Amino acid sequence: MDVVRLCSELVKIRSENPPGYTDEVISYLQEVCTSIGIDTQILKKGRKWNLLSKKVNNRFLLCGHVDVVPALDTSWTHPPFSGMISESSVFGRGSTDMKGGCAALLSALSQVKDGGHEPPVDVAFVCDEEGNGDFGMEYLIANGHLHPKYCLIAEPTPPLSPVIGEKGVVRLHLTFSGDPGHSSLHPVMGRSAISEALKSLTLFEEIHSLTWPENPLVHEVIQNTTDSLSTLLSISKNQAATMLSRVSYNPGIISGGERINIIAQNCEMDIDMRIPWGCDLDTLLQKVHSSLQNCVVDVIDKVGPTLSSPGKLCRLVCDGIESVHGKKALPGVTQAASDARHLREIGAEVVNYGPGDLSLLHAVNESVPVRMLHDCRDVYVHLLTHMEP
């Protein structure tokens, strides 16, 4: 099974979230699974579909999400859902995050099964990872469909650094109030809700400057990740370490004001924060609540950072990486969030490892290098052929 061609075909099948409809891509993946001898079942909620092994053994799980973030047609060198293949890359939304990983998993399974092996694994290709949906991995676990002991998620990672932990997530909806009046009176009189919102960014910059205690494992995996992250994102090692060890924040959405000639009475802002190990969420939120005046703080999402102690699965993945790349693999962490957090909550050892250009994650001209598709497939083949029954 050609991993490059499969990745391209998956990119061509649109599955943006929102709205998060995955029926078409899941139908295609079920056909692929059937062609290589994997029996599957589909769980449906409207047009949101998940694909699981027909008989789930709940030991080793191979997993990927098939929803992707939206893409505007403008500014792309190639249309975002073209799946265009060049000598070096496959282009399009989802090629890195993470249809390339899904393609590599299935290509590896096909190769291993063609070689006469029947690896003791379940598969799950799921929806609702790229948003706050209610029918993805969290739903599957809560409703007893999945409870694996080990899980490999084919999220994009550095080639020599399988990811065993990820920062937490806090998302806030902030509603600022002001004292309206004629715009000619401001700033001598009146209070602008928009100005209040902008001033709040000083608080989040202060939070970003704080450092947090790290236990020995956290310190080790952050150090392991710093070199690869700085290289992949073309930033300094200090910047990479800061990204992993500090609270990051992004004011993703802001809206407010009634007219240009009125001092704004209302302004709303959505803040996405990524939480490092050692940061207490309740203490952090208490600081936000107590520091913001004339503001109502609503918590949209709150998940602490997670970390799997390196175990059997991590060793298998590292062995596979070393056999393919001829270099030592070191487990690391990521600043992003994935479905791994839901699986770690039930005690599973989870490793993220997959192909992708991390500098183009959710970006214009997203693409995945062909070499990475082949290398990750080969790592998965090693894993599948050395897995204990």
N, C-alpha and C positions, 0 to 999 in steps of 0.2 A: 504494500500500500504506500503510495507516494505521499509523504508527509507534507511536501510543499503544495502539491495540488489539492490535498484535502484542506489545508489551511485556507487556501484561496477560495475554495467552494464555500467554506463556512463564513468567511468574511462577506461574500456576496449575499448571504441570507440575512436580511436586516432583522435586528433584535434589540433596538435601542430601548433603554430604560431611563425615563418614561417613554412609552407606556409599559414596557417590560413584557411584551408579547413574545413568547419563545416557541409557539406551536410549530412554526415552519422549520426552524433549525433543529428542534427536537425530533420531528418526523424524519428529517434527513439523517440525523445521528442514529436513530433506531435502525434505519436501513443499513447504515454502515456497520453497526454492531451485528446485525443479523448476518451480513455478508461474511463476517469473520468468525461466526459461530458463538456469539454472545447473546443469550436470551435476556430480554429486557421487558420492563413494564413502564407505562407512562402514567403519572399522576397529574391530574388536570384541575385547574381552577380558572374557568373561562379560557382565555388564550394564554394563560401562564401555565407552562408545562414543565415537568421534571422527568428525567429519564433515569431509572434505577435498574440494577440487576433484577431479574425476575425472582430469583431466590437469593436473598441477602444473608450471607454467613456472618457478617459483623466481626470480621477479623481485620483484613487489609482492605482499605478503600482507596480507589483511585478516583479523583474528583476534579471537576472544573465547572465554572459558571459560564453560561452562554449568552447572558444579557451583556450589553455594551453601553457605554455612555453615548449620548447623542453627538452628532457631527454635522456642522453646517457645511454646505457645499462649497462655500467661498474659501479661498486661500489654499486649497489643496492642489498639489501638483498633479495628482491623479484623483479622480472622484473617490470619495471616502468609502464607497461600498463596491469598488471595482474589483478588488482582489487581484490587482495587477501583479504579475510576477516578472521580476527582472533577474539578471544573473545573480544579484547579491541579496535581494529581499523580496518579501511579499508585502504589498502595501494595502492599507485600508483600516477602517475603524474595527477594533477588536483583534487585529493581527497580533499585537503584543499582549493585550489584556482582554481575554486570554484564549482566543480561539486557536492561536498557535500552539499553546500548551495542550488543549484538547486534542488537536490533530496529532501531536507527538505521542500522547498517551495511546490513542487508538492505533497509530502506526506501529508502535512498539508491541502492543498486544497482538496485532496481526502477524508480525514477524515471529514472535515467540510461539504463537499457536501453530504457525506454519512449520516451525521447527520441531513440533511434536510435544511441546510443553503445555500444560494446563495450569497456569499460575492460580493460586488460591486467593483471588481478588474479587471484590465487588466494584462496580462502577456507578458513578452518580454524576450526571450533568444537570445542573440546576439553574433556576431562574432567581431573580430578586436579590442578587448580590450587590449590584451597583446602586441600590437605593434603600429606602426603608420599607421594602415590600414585606408582605406577610405570608409568602408561599415558597420561600427558598429553604436554605439549609436549616435555619432556626426552626421552621415549621416541621421539617422532616424529622429532626431530632425530637422535638417536643411531642410529636404524635407517634413515636415509636417506629418510624420507618428505617431509621439508621441509628446504630450505636456501635461504631467500630472501635477496635482497640488501637489500630494504627491507621493514619490517613496521609496520603501524599496528594497535595493540591498543586496543580501545574501552573501556579501563578508565576509571572516573570520574576526572575531573581538574577543576581550576579552569577556568572558561570561557575565560579569556584566557591560559592557561599550559599549553601542551602539555608533557608530561613526557618528558625525554630521559635521565633517570637515576634510579636508586633505590638506597637504602641496602642494605647487605648484611644477611645473617641469620646469627646463631649461636644454635642451640638446644642447651641443656645439660640432661642428666638428672643430678641431684646426689643421692647417697646418703650420708646422715650417720649415724654410729654413736655410741651413747652407752653409759654404764655404768648398767645398770638397778639398781633397788632399790625399796624402799618409798617411796611418794610423800611420806610425812611427813618423810623425811630431806632432801628437796630444798628449797632449793638449797645447804644446808650440805654435804651429801654427794651423791655420784652426779653423773652428767653426762647431761643430757637431750638426745637427738638432735634433738628438736623445737626446743629452745632454740638448739642449734648451727645449725640451719637458719635460724632467725629472725635470728641474729647475722650470718649470711652476707650479709644484705641491706645491711649497712653497706658491705661490699666493693663491691657493685654500685652503690650510691649514690656511692661514691668514683670508680668508673670513669665514671659518668655525668657527674661534675664535670670530667673531663679534656677538654682541647681538643686539636685535631689540625690538622696543617698542611693548607692548602687551596691548590691551584694556581689560577691566574687564572680558568679556565673554571668550576671548582667554586665558587669564590667568587661569580662572576657569576650562575650559575644559582640558587644558594641565595638571593642577594639578590633575584633576580627572583621567587622563590617566596614570600618572606616576607610581602609585603603580602596576596597572595591567600589564603594559608593562614591568616593571622591573622583575616582577615575571615570566611572560611568556617567556621572553628572557634570564632569569638568568643573569641580569645585575643590577648595582646599580641604585637607584632612581635618582641620579645625572646624570648618563649616559642616563637614559630614558628621563629625562627632556631636556638634551642636544640634543638628537636625534630629539625631537619634536620642539625645539625652535631655533635651529641654522640651517644654511645652511649646508647640507651634500653634499658630492661630491664623485663620483666614476669614476676613469679613466677606463672605461669598455673595450676599445679597443685601442691598440697602435700598429702601424706598421711603419717601416722606414728603411732606409739604403739600399745601393746597393750591397755592398760586405763587408766582414769582414775586408778587408785591405784598405777600402776607408773611409775617414771621411764623415759621412752621409750628403748628400745634402738635403734630404727630410725626414720628419717624420710627421705622422698624428696620432691624438689622439681624441677619442670621450669621452666626459665627461658628466656624468649624475649628475645633481644637484637637490636637493629637497629643496624647498623654504618655509621658515616659514612665519607666519603672521607678518606684520610690515615691511617686507623687500620689498623695491621698486625695481621692476625688471629692470627698465631703469637705475637707479643709479648703480645697481649691474653689468649690462652689460657694462656700461661706464667704470667702474673700471677694468673689464677684458680687454676691448679693449685697454685702456690706459697703462695697466701694462705689457702686453705681447709684447715683441719686436720680430721682425723677425717672425711674426706669423699672419696668416690670420684666423679670427674668423668668422665662419658661425653658425648662430643660426638654429638648426634643429627643436626645439620645445620650446615654451614659454607659460606657463600657470601659472597664479597666484594662490596662496592658496585660498581655498573656505571654507565657513562656513555657515551652516543653523542655524538660530535662533531656539531654541527648541520650537516646536509648537505641534499641534494635533498629528502628527505621532510619534514624539519623546515620548510624554506622553503615547501613546498606547503601544509602544514597551517597554518602561520602566515598565509599569504596567504588561505586559506579562512576562518580565524577573523576576519581583518580585514575581509573582504568581507561577512561576516554581521553582525558586531558593530559595525563602524565604529570600532574601537579597535585600537591596536597590540598584537600578541601577542608575548610574551616566553617563550622556552623555560625550563622549570623542572625541578625534581626532586621526588621524593616520599619520604616516610619509610617507605612500605609496600613490599612485594615483589610481583612479578608474574612472568608467563612471559617478560617481556622479557629477564631475565638469561640465560636459556638461548639466546635468539636472538643476544644481543650476544656470547656466547662463540664463535659461529661467524662473527663479523664483520659481522652485519647492522646497518644503521642502524634503530633501533627508536624509535618515538614512541608514547606512550600519550596518547590523547585521547578523552574520552567524557563522556556525561551522568551526573549523579548528585549527590546531596546527601552530601558527604563527612562531615558531622557525624553522619549516620545509618548510616555504614558498619558493617556487622555488628551493628547496634543494633536494639532494639525500635522498631517503627513505621518501619522502613526504607521509603523512598519515593523516587521520582524526579520532579522537576518536569516537567510537560508542556512547558513552554517550553524546557527544556534538551534534551528529546528532539527537538523540532522544530529547534532551533538546530544541534545536532550533526549531525542528518541533512543540513541545508543545508551545513554545513562539509564533510561527506563528499562531497556532490554536487559542490561546487567542486573538491575534490581529484580526484575521478574524471573530471571533464570537462577538467581541465587536466593530466592525467597523460600523459607521453610514452609512445608505444607501446614 
